[in-house]
Amino acid sequence: MQKTSEKKLGLSQSVYEKLCKSLLPLTRPNYSSLIGVWTYGVFAYINDIAPEPVALCGLSPIPEMILNTAEIEMDEAMKKKLQKLDESLRHPAGSSAVDSLCEDTAALSTSKKKKKKRKKKKIQQEVGSQESEQDKEDTVVTSIEESNSSVQPLTHENPNISRRWHQTSHRWRPKLEKLANIDASRTYRLSGLTLVRDPEFLIANGSDGTQVFLGLRDDGTEVAVKRMIRFNYQVLKNEEEFLRLPELDNPSIVRYVDFAEDDNFGYLVLQLCEYTLDEYIQDHLPDDSAERSLVLKKLVKEVLCSLEVLHDQKTKVLHRDIKPQNVLIDIKGKAKLADFGISRRLKQSETTLRTSIAGTRCWKAKETIKEKVNTNYKRSSDIQVAGMLVYYILSGGHHPFGEDVACEYNISRGRYSLEHLDDDVAKDLVEWMINENPNERPTVEQTLAHPFFWTDERRVQYLKILGNEKEAENCRNADEEILNAISKHAEGKSFSEWKSKFTSELVQKMDGKKKAYPENTLGLLRFIRNLHEHYKPDAVKINLMALFPDLFGSVYMFAKERGWNSRESVIMDINSAFLMQI
């Protein structure tokens, strides 16, 4: 291996050793995460060429904070290198870099080789029996890193160990600071993890006696530790099994860290987040209404992206317990689905799961409420409950089927109210998702393609497309019936007297020598189409969505009622315009 590294860069092994030693201090938590990313990046390059110096220098596995920063700042090539380095640090090969180096170095004496082999054999015996012994200098700590065995033993902390802490959380920082400096006699050690089983560090209570504590990993990463009593912790094991699926290793899903157990409890170690969706909606939204609307739409999209990960054709996971308390908000304000304790996975050939009734009161699909014992659960069942959650988010904490004891009765009867939503397009999305007929509900991919998520640019493009339809083209001689129908969507709206919103010079220029555009919605659609088609320098100066904030929603709903959105010409133009924007 030494010859290989020298051949690649012409550097000796000692140069790499000195370089690693010089870089090591830059991995400490007092440096910024970006410095940490670049430092670990250099280690990753060295590891590809000369892994022995990296293994010998005492480098810790890459902290979660560094991995998160890399996910945002680095390209795919660097991410892969960092993942490879992290894997090698967390799971050294059976023949470790240290042992390989000793065996390859002819200068070592036979007695030293035998001593190394005896030491290696002793360590293997300790790991095989899953027992920990304290020698004269150190505590033997079994790693908590993810491995083939999901269950790891417990150990006790050497009181002289100073705890590393990478400060990430804002909400939990005071408690984490205390945890990082608390007397060792008060701590409880899981292998590679420190927590204090005290109400002061308890951050959440769940069903069936589940408790969630703050914790610190030995590499300084902040974590949440979900604890459940052993005789009832199959739910916890089920959640662990799902979170370990490669398909769920995704930024939209709360990150799995590890699992351990003792005589009384099981412990699931997870990414630490700041709030539940419920807490965030109630107390942490921006005061500015425009900014708040953007944040709420972002949260809706992130929740649906999380569900898309589960419902993917290769994954086919049914969450079965979607509710505000099971969506967590991370330090960046990103929403992530959590709590997979009662989730189930469909086989590739299956579309329906016959299962016992699951879920939380008022957060169940209609078809699951009707059954008394077992029920047929599909991905469309998740979709209806997700629709309730979408309304909950956009309305600021309201339920479409009511807040009181009649909620489940209303779900079973299909009785809902969207009174807390003003946006017609948002209402259309929610109504589609909460449809009482499972076969009429959209897939999660269809929800994400809904016009509610269209950009302003795409919405203007849609208005231009409708302005090219024959009804708009004939706006000066339009049929009375269609004028009456479309006028109902314009009552009290920002575009009811639309000409007054444009400069008189522009209106005169657009009218030209022809008959003036009629001041109705069809006239406005044709005006917009011609403005963008023939007067582009003027068009780029006008923000139509700001000028007429309710125009798109009103026109979209009218076009949907009249069947315009299903016309082949409209569909083709929409798809063509969308492809041009990609």
RASUL-V216688 format. One record per helix or strand. SS is the DSSP state (alpha for helix, beta for strand). FROM is the first residue (numbers start at 1). TO is the last residue. If there is no record, write none. Layout:
ss = <SS & SS>
from = <FROM & FROM>
to = <TO & TO>
This chain:
ss = <alpha & alpha & alpha & alpha & alpha & alpha & alpha & alpha & beta & beta & beta & alpha & alpha & beta & beta & alpha & beta & alpha & beta & beta & alpha & alpha & alpha & beta & beta & beta & beta & alpha & alpha & beta & alpha & beta & beta & beta & beta & beta & beta & alpha & beta & alpha & alpha & alpha & alpha & alpha & alpha & alpha & alpha & alpha & alpha & alpha & alpha & alpha & alpha & alpha & alpha & alpha & alpha>
from = <2 & 13 & 33 & 51 & 64 & 76 & 97 & 110 & 134 & 139 & 154 & 173 & 184 & 188 & 193 & 199 & 202 & 207 & 211 & 222 & 230 & 234 & 246 & 253 & 256 & 265 & 275 & 277 & 289 & 317 & 324 & 327 & 335 & 344 & 353 & 360 & 363 & 366 & 374 & 379 & 407 & 424 & 438 & 444 & 451 & 456 & 470 & 475 & 480 & 498 & 504 & 521 & 536 & 544 & 551 & 564 & 568>
to = <9 & 27 & 49 & 56 & 73 & 90 & 104 & 129 & 134 & 139 & 154 & 181 & 186 & 190 & 195 & 201 & 205 & 209 & 217 & 229 & 232 & 243 & 248 & 253 & 261 & 271 & 276 & 283 & 311 & 318 & 326 & 329 & 337 & 345 & 356 & 360 & 363 & 370 & 377 & 394 & 413 & 433 & 440 & 448 & 453 & 466 & 473 & 477 & 487 & 501 & 511 & 534 & 539 & 547 & 562 & 566 & 581>
